[in-house]
Amino acid sequence: MNELQTEYFRRKLVDWKTDLLTDSKDTIEGLQDNTRNIPDVADRASEETDRALELRTRDRQRKLVGKIESALRRIDEGEYGYCSVTGEAISLRRLDARPIATMSLEAQERHERREKVHRDD
């Protein structure tokens, strides 16, 4: 991967992280603003369900931010774009679709097949 490509992925990752953190901040502010007493039990239950779903979504995004930071570290260390299993280069198309990928498509497929076999036992 050349410097131009590396910088493209760095910017893509930084922008993605910024968007996630902005969304997270907006969610926190929204949840704080919505702490109101709702007298109707059904409405309250519906709002609590919405809040729980939003918090689960934000937790997944928090984990995603960690993966983005890890990918940025790999860029800084010169390890970005290489499969953690085989050491081969990960295709640019795969990285463009999933910039946090740590495995080549083939290694990821093998990993998922193994995971499925072990899960069925």
C-alpha positions as CSV (number, residue, x, y, z in Angstrom):
1,M,0.0,0.0,0.0
2,N,1.4,3.4,-1.0
3,E,1.4,6.6,1.1
4,L,-1.6,8.0,-0.7
5,Q,-3.7,4.9,0.0
6,T,-2.6,4.9,3.6
7,E,-3.5,8.5,4.0
8,Y,-6.9,7.8,2.4
9,F,-7.6,5.1,4.9
10,R,-6.4,7.2,7.8
11,R,-8.8,10.0,6.9
12,K,-11.6,7.6,6.4
13,L,-11.0,6.1,9.8
14,V,-10.7,9.5,11.5
15,D,-13.8,10.8,9.9
16,W,-15.7,7.6,10.9
17,K,-14.5,7.9,14.5
18,T,-15.5,11.6,14.6
19,D,-19.0,10.9,13.3
20,L,-19.5,8.1,15.9
21,L,-18.3,10.3,18.8
22,T,-20.5,13.2,17.6
23,D,-23.5,10.8,17.5
24,S,-22.7,9.5,20.9
25,K,-22.5,13.0,22.4
26,D,-25.9,13.8,20.8
27,T,-27.4,10.6,22.3
28,I,-26.1,11.4,25.8
29,E,-27.5,14.9,25.6
30,G,-30.8,13.5,24.3
31,L,-31.0,10.9,27.0
32,Q,-30.3,13.6,29.7
33,D,-33.0,15.9,28.3
34,N,-35.6,13.1,28.1
35,T,-35.4,12.2,31.8
36,R,-39.0,13.2,32.5
37,N,-41.8,11.6,34.4
38,I,-44.3,10.0,32.1
39,P,-47.6,9.1,33.9
40,D,-48.9,6.6,31.3
41,V,-47.4,3.1,31.9
42,A,-47.4,2.1,28.3
43,D,-45.8,5.3,27.1
44,R,-43.1,5.0,29.9
45,A,-42.4,1.4,28.9
46,S,-42.1,2.4,25.2
47,E,-39.7,5.2,26.1
48,E,-37.6,2.8,28.3
49,T,-37.5,0.3,25.4
50,D,-36.3,3.0,23.0
51,R,-33.7,4.2,25.6
52,A,-32.4,0.6,26.1
53,L,-32.1,0.1,22.3
54,E,-30.3,3.4,21.9
55,L,-27.9,2.5,24.7
56,R,-27.1,-0.9,23.1
57,T,-26.5,0.8,19.8
58,R,-24.1,3.3,21.5
59,D,-22.3,0.4,23.2
60,R,-21.7,-1.3,19.9
61,Q,-20.5,2.0,18.5
62,R,-18.2,2.4,21.5
63,K,-16.6,-1.0,20.7
64,L,-16.3,0.1,17.0
65,V,-14.4,3.3,18.1
66,G,-11.9,1.0,19.9
67,K,-11.5,-1.0,16.6
68,I,-11.0,2.2,14.7
69,E,-8.3,3.4,17.1
70,S,-6.6,0.0,16.8
71,A,-6.6,0.4,13.0
72,L,-5.1,3.8,13.3
73,R,-2.4,2.4,15.5
74,R,-1.7,-0.3,12.9
75,I,-1.3,2.5,10.3
76,D,1.1,4.3,12.6
77,E,3.1,1.1,13.1
78,G,3.1,0.2,9.4
79,E,1.0,-3.0,10.0
80,Y,-2.3,-1.7,8.5
81,G,-3.6,-3.7,5.6
82,Y,-2.0,-7.0,6.4
83,C,-3.8,-10.1,7.6
84,S,-3.2,-10.9,11.2
85,V,-3.5,-14.6,10.4
86,T,-1.6,-15.1,7.1
87,G,0.5,-11.9,7.0
88,E,-0.6,-11.3,3.4
89,A,-2.0,-8.0,2.2
90,I,-5.7,-7.4,2.6
91,S,-7.3,-6.3,-0.6
92,L,-8.0,-2.6,-1.0
93,R,-11.6,-3.4,-1.9
94,R,-12.1,-5.2,1.4
95,L,-10.4,-2.4,3.4
96,D,-12.5,0.2,1.6
97,A,-15.7,-1.7,2.6
98,R,-14.4,-2.5,6.1
99,P,-11.5,-0.3,7.0
100,I,-11.1,-2.0,10.4
101,A,-10.6,-5.4,8.9
102,T,-7.7,-7.4,10.4
103,M,-8.0,-10.5,8.2
104,S,-8.1,-11.1,4.5
105,L,-11.4,-12.2,3.1
106,E,-10.2,-15.8,2.9
107,A,-8.9,-15.9,6.4
108,Q,-12.1,-14.3,7.7
109,E,-14.2,-16.9,5.9
110,R,-12.1,-19.8,7.4
111,H,-12.5,-18.2,10.8
112,E,-16.3,-17.9,10.5
113,R,-16.6,-21.5,9.2
114,R,-14.5,-22.8,12.2
115,E,-16.6,-20.6,14.5
116,K,-19.9,-22.1,13.1
117,V,-18.6,-25.7,13.4
118,H,-17.6,-25.1,17.1
119,R,-20.9,-23.3,17.8
120,D,-23.0,-26.2,16.6
121,D,-21.3,-28.7,19.0
